[in-house]
């Protein structure tokens, strides 16, 4: 992630000016994203196998 993609009040250096809650929020989002992507990938794989 480049500094241009970050909000103005967030430093590009990890741990500098970024509260711990922000990291926890991103970690929670990443876990949720993986939890949704795994079943979707499995369903797409099954659909491809069935239709092949």
C-alpha positions as a Markdown table, in Angstrom:
| # | Residue | x | y | z |
|---|---|---|---|---|
| 1 | Unk | 0.0 | 0.0 | 0.0 |
| 2 | Unk | 1.5 | 3.3 | -1.0 |
| 3 | Unk | 1.2 | 6.5 | 1.0 |
| 4 | Unk | -1.0 | 8.0 | -1.7 |
| 5 | Unk | -3.7 | 5.4 | -0.9 |
| 6 | Unk | -3.8 | 6.2 | 2.8 |
| 7 | Unk | -6.0 | 8.7 | 4.4 |
| 8 | Unk | -4.2 | 12.0 | 5.2 |
| 9 | Unk | -4.2 | 11.4 | 9.0 |
| 10 | Unk | -2.7 | 8.0 | 8.8 |
| 11 | Unk | 1.1 | 7.6 | 8.7 |
| 12 | Unk | 2.7 | 5.3 | 6.1 |
| 13 | Unk | 5.0 | 3.9 | 8.8 |
| 14 | Unk | 3.3 | 1.1 | 10.8 |
| 15 | Unk | 2.8 | 1.9 | 14.4 |
| 16 | Unk | 3.4 | 5.6 | 14.0 |
| 17 | Unk | 0.2 | 7.6 | 14.5 |
| 18 | Unk | -2.1 | 4.6 | 14.0 |
| 19 | Unk | -4.1 | 3.4 | 17.0 |
| 20 | Unk | -4.1 | -0.3 | 17.9 |
| 21 | Unk | -7.9 | -0.4 | 17.3 |
| 22 | Unk | -7.2 | 0.3 | 13.6 |
| 23 | Unk | -5.1 | -2.8 | 13.3 |
| 24 | Unk | -7.7 | -4.8 | 15.2 |
| 25 | Unk | -10.4 | -3.6 | 12.8 |
| 26 | Unk | -8.4 | -4.5 | 9.7 |
| 27 | Unk | -7.5 | -7.9 | 11.2 |
| 28 | Unk | -11.2 | -8.6 | 11.9 |
| 29 | Unk | -12.1 | -7.5 | 8.4 |
| 30 | Unk | -9.4 | -9.8 | 6.9 |
| 31 | Unk | -10.8 | -12.7 | 8.9 |
| 32 | Unk | -14.3 | -12.0 | 7.8 |
| 33 | Unk | -13.2 | -11.7 | 4.1 |
| 34 | Unk | -11.4 | -15.1 | 4.3 |
| 35 | Unk | -14.4 | -16.7 | 6.0 |
| 36 | Unk | -16.6 | -15.5 | 3.1 |
| 37 | Unk | -14.2 | -16.2 | 0.3 |
| 38 | Unk | -13.4 | -19.8 | 1.2 |
| 39 | Unk | -17.0 | -21.1 | 0.8 |
| 40 | Unk | -17.5 | -19.0 | -2.4 |
| 41 | Unk | -14.3 | -20.5 | -3.9 |
| 42 | Unk | -15.4 | -24.0 | -2.9 |
| 43 | Unk | -18.9 | -23.5 | -4.5 |
| 44 | Unk | -17.3 | -22.1 | -7.7 |
| 45 | Unk | -15.0 | -25.1 | -7.8 |
| 46 | Unk | -17.9 | -27.5 | -7.4 |
| 47 | Unk | -19.9 | -25.8 | -10.0 |
| 48 | Unk | -17.0 | -26.0 | -12.5 |
| 49 | Unk | -16.5 | -29.7 | -11.7 |
| 50 | Unk | -20.2 | -30.4 | -12.2 |
| 51 | Unk | -20.5 | -28.6 | -15.4 |
| 52 | Unk | -17.3 | -29.9 | -16.9 |
